[in-house]
Structure formats: structure tokens, C-alpha cells
Amino acid sequence: MDILRQAQLKLLESLIEFSKVCEENNLQYWLDSGTLLGAVRHQGFIPWDDDIDVCMPRNDFELFLKIAPSQFSNDYFIQTLASDPYYTSWHIPCKVRINKTLIIEKSQIEKKSYNPNSHSGLFIDILPVDKDPDSHLLEFLGKLLKLTYKAKYLNTKNNSNTFRKFINFFGKLIPLKFINSLKSFIANKGTGQSFIYGIELPFKRRYFSPSDIFPLSKITFEGYEFSCPNDTHAYLTKVYGSNYMQPPPLDQRISHHHKIEIY
């Protein structure tokens, strides 16, 4: 068995654990992105995929952050900006990491952002989903907050934009606790009729109708059942386009990782 398949099976174990924690605590989640696409197109992992993506409504996500450290076994680490002082992936607010494993991503090598002091185990990305802010002010504050996060955790001093330089300086002075409180306030003020990826996520803005997601359904992934959006076709079409069932050309079937180790 090659190392990628070994990693996928470890990730499957982590998804089973994650699903169990959510069910025991009445938290909603659903498979997202490549994991959902893999479930629909391959009934499991996309053959070259090396992580797992799930979404949670904002309220469930925030409760998950509070209870998760005490709910998971010692095989896992709940990684956030608060729990790992060396974690710099501000744009992914929570990862469930698998202890005694290692994944170094190609992007970390290219950007020279890999930090050996940060937990770098195989992971599940946990992505919050918000209601669309039907206010231009809330939308502006969300964008401003995203810049503040970036300024606090990334070096943007070389940016020539004066406004971004100001945000870079100002952002580093603001306590993380205050930033998180502001984020929670803005995120929970959305009253629109659509759902979008959380304000801290850098993904392209996509609007999901309530019926795309709810009521949640079940889908088979690697022989196990997990939660999925109500209308997987509508959901995946909005994420990947209408031809999502067509695998990409061979030269585009590329894993994220530069290196994987399982101890």
C-alpha cells in the first residue's frame, strides 16, 4: 500500500471520529469541496486527494471549538490560532490534526512558510458557513477583518498599498480575543437568504440557497455514511461547475503534499 493510501485511511479514521463527536453533541456538519466531490464521483477519496474538507454552520462551528479539545481522543489535536502559537494558516480557522503523522504541502515549500514547530499532521479542514450579510456595511467590515487577520499573522510589509500598510501596522496591535469577538459578531449578523463560506475564508464568494444544504442528507464515503448537503448536484455545480463528474486531465491530477510521513 503506498503512503498516500495509508494517509487516506488515517484521514478516514479521523472523519469517523469527527462525525461521532458531532452526532453526540448535536452539531451539524457536511462534507465539502474535494471530499464531497470524491464521495459523489468516486464513492470515496479522489485518488490523488490528501486531506478532508467539512463545513459547519457558524453557531455549530463555534460550539465545536469550545468542546472539541475534550471530546477527541489523544490521537488528535484541535489546531487553531489560539491552540498552536506557530500556526499561521489564518484563512483556515480550525484543523483536526492527526498525531504521529506529518504532511508538508507543496504550497508551504513554494512560499517557504513551513514551520517545524507547528503541528503538521494529516488534517481535516473545518470551515464555518455564514448567512449572507445583506448589508454593505457588514460586508465591508468582513473584508476589513479579513485583512486584519492577514496582517496579524503574515508579513505584508512589502505591500506598496498604503491602506494595507496601515492595516498591517494596526492589525498587529489588536488583541486576538478582540478580533475573534468582532468576527463572531459580524458573522452572526447575516440575515440574507443565502449561505456563504465564512468571512475569514479566502475562497471565491459562492452563494448556496438553503435548499442546496438543508435538510442535510447522508452519503457513502469509503463504505461509511456521513452528512452531506441536501442537493449535492446543485452544491457541487456551484463549487466546480456543471462538468464536475468529469475527472481532470492526467497532468492536473495532483496531490497537495510535498511529503507525507506516518509514524
SVG drawing of the C-alpha trace seen along z (x, -y; Angstrom):
<svg xmlns="http://www.w3.org/2000/svg" viewBox="-35 -55 46 57">
<polyline fill="none" stroke="black" stroke-width="0.4" points="0.0,0.0 1.5,-3.4 1.9,-6.2 -0.9,-8.3 -3.4,-5.5 -2.2,-4.9 -2.7,-8.6 -6.3,-8.4 -7.2,-5.6 -5.8,-7.5 -7.9,-10.5 -11.0,-8.3 -10.5,-7.3 -10.3,-10.9 -13.5,-11.7 -15.3,-8.8 -14.2,-10.3 -15.2,-13.8 -18.6,-12.6 -19.1,-10.8 -18.2,-13.9 -20.7,-16.0 -23.5,-13.4 -23.0,-13.0 -23.2,-16.8 -26.0,-17.5 -23.7,-19.6 -24.4,-19.9 -21.7,-19.3 -21.4,-18.2 -18.7,-17.0 -17.4,-19.8 -15.2,-20.5 -12.9,-17.6 -14.3,-15.3 -17.9,-15.7 -16.8,-15.5 -14.9,-12.3 -18.0,-10.8 -20.2,-11.6 -17.7,-10.7 -15.6,-8.0 -17.7,-6.9 -14.6,-7.8 -11.4,-9.8 -10.5,-11.4 -7.5,-9.1 -4.9,-11.9 -6.5,-13.7 -4.7,-14.0 -7.0,-15.9 -10.6,-16.2 -12.9,-19.2 -16.1,-19.7 -18.4,-22.6 -20.4,-23.6 -22.9,-26.4 -21.3,-29.2 -23.1,-28.5 -22.2,-24.8 -18.6,-25.7 -18.2,-28.0 -19.6,-25.4 -17.3,-22.8 -14.3,-24.9 -15.3,-25.0 -16.0,-21.3 -13.7,-19.6 -10.4,-19.6 -12.2,-17.5 -14.2,-15.3 -11.5,-13.8 -9.1,-11.0 -5.4,-11.7 -4.8,-10.6 -5.9,-14.1 -5.0,-17.8 -7.5,-20.6 -5.4,-23.3 -6.4,-26.9 -4.6,-30.2 -5.2,-30.0 -4.1,-26.4 -0.9,-26.5 1.2,-29.6 3.1,-28.7 0.1,-28.1 -0.1,-30.7 -3.0,-29.4 -5.3,-32.3 -7.5,-31.5 -8.4,-28.0 -9.7,-28.7 -9.6,-25.1 -8.0,-21.9 -8.3,-18.5 -4.7,-17.2 -3.7,-13.5 -0.9,-13.0 2.1,-10.9 1.7,-11.9 3.3,-14.6 2.2,-16.3 4.2,-19.1 2.3,-20.8 3.8,-21.9 2.5,-25.5 4.4,-25.6 7.6,-24.8 6.9,-27.3 6.1,-30.1 8.7,-29.0 6.0,-29.0 6.6,-25.6 7.3,-25.9 8.6,-22.7 7.4,-24.0 3.7,-24.0 1.7,-20.8 1.8,-19.5 -0.1,-16.2 -2.6,-15.0 -5.7,-17.1 -9.4,-17.8 -10.2,-21.4 -13.2,-22.6 -14.9,-25.5 -17.6,-27.8 -20.5,-28.8 -22.4,-32.1 -25.7,-33.6 -25.1,-36.2 -24.7,-39.7 -27.5,-41.7 -25.7,-44.9 -22.9,-46.6 -21.5,-47.8 -21.3,-44.2 -19.7,-43.1 -17.1,-45.9 -16.4,-45.1 -15.9,-41.5 -13.4,-42.3 -11.6,-44.7 -11.5,-41.9 -10.0,-39.5 -7.2,-42.0 -6.6,-42.4 -6.3,-38.6 -3.8,-38.5 -1.8,-41.5 -1.6,-39.9 -0.2,-36.6 1.6,-37.2 4.4,-39.6 2.9,-42.1 5.4,-44.9 6.5,-44.8 3.0,-45.6 3.1,-49.0 -0.6,-49.7 -0.8,-52.5 -4.1,-51.2 -2.7,-47.7 0.4,-49.1 -1.8,-50.8 -3.8,-47.6 -0.6,-45.7 0.6,-48.1 -2.8,-48.5 -3.7,-44.8 -0.6,-43.7 -1.7,-45.9 -5.2,-44.4 -5.6,-41.5 -6.6,-38.2 -9.5,-37.9 -11.0,-41.2 -10.6,-40.2 -12.4,-36.9 -15.2,-38.6 -15.6,-41.1 -15.6,-38.2 -18.2,-36.4 -20.4,-39.5 -20.2,-40.2 -20.6,-36.6 -23.8,-36.1 -25.4,-39.3 -26.0,-37.9 -29.8,-37.7 -29.7,-37.1 -31.4,-34.2 -28.2,-32.6 -25.3,-30.8 -21.7,-31.7 -18.3,-30.4 -17.2,-32.1 -15.9,-35.7 -12.4,-34.6 -12.1,-32.2 -10.4,-33.4 -12.4,-31.3 -14.3,-32.8 -17.7,-34.1 -20.3,-31.4 -24.0,-31.6 -25.8,-28.5 -29.6,-28.5 -31.0,-27.0 -32.4,-24.1 -28.9,-23.3 -27.7,-22.5 -30.7,-21.7 -32.1,-19.4 -28.8,-17.6 -28.7,-14.2 -26.3,-11.2 -23.8,-9.9 -21.5,-6.9 -17.7,-7.7 -15.3,-4.8 -18.0,-2.5 -19.3,-4.7 -22.1,-7.2 -21.5,-10.8 -23.6,-14.0 -23.8,-15.8 -25.7,-18.7 -29.4,-18.1 -28.7,-18.7 -25.2,-17.6 -25.7,-18.3 -26.6,-22.0 -23.9,-22.3 -21.1,-20.8 -22.1,-22.7 -21.7,-26.0 -18.3,-24.9 -16.8,-23.2 -19.1,-23.9 -21.6,-21.7 -18.9,-19.2 -17.8,-18.2 -18.3,-14.5 -15.6,-14.6 -12.1,-14.0 -9.4,-16.5 -6.7,-15.6 -3.9,-13.3 -1.5,-16.2 -3.9,-18.0 -4.4,-15.1 -2.0,-16.4 -1.9,-15.9 -1.3,-18.9 1.5,-17.3 5.3,-17.5 5.9,-14.9 3.8,-12.6 5.0,-10.5 3.1,-8.2 5.0,-7.1"/>
</svg>
